[in-house]
Amino acid sequence: MPDDRFQVNAMALPPFSSERVMLPLPSEIDFRNADGLLPLIMYQARSGSEGPARVMVLDLSGTRFMDSQGIRLINDARRLLLPHTKVHLVALPESVAGRVLEVTGLRRDVPVYDNLSEAMAA
């Protein structure tokens, strides 16, 4: 069985846009893959055809496991993105990712949406 903790499905990535960019994150985020995900987030946010994205949506709806490295990843992305780029998260409240965001307090600092359409429209 392939280990998908290191993979983000490139086929699922939307076309680059100057407004909003969405990146579906893998099913597991931990010490083994968090460092490798940060450059991907930065590339997606900065490589729009019309310039850097104004909103970077990180989709955690398929993330079944996330530890403190996932929180560090999100905070690092927020810190390193250009000042005008906002980060939005997608995570179901009852999911592991949603609970980790709540327990760590990150949910109060970053907009978290229950579904992708709300995050992309905000």
Secondary structure, 3 states (H helix, E strand, C coil): CCCHHHCCCHHHCCCCCCCEEEEECCCEECCCCHHHHHHHHHHHHHCCCCCCCCEEEEECCCCCEECHHHHHHHHHHHHHCCCCCEEEEECCCCCHHHHHHHHHCHHHHCCEECCHHHHHHC
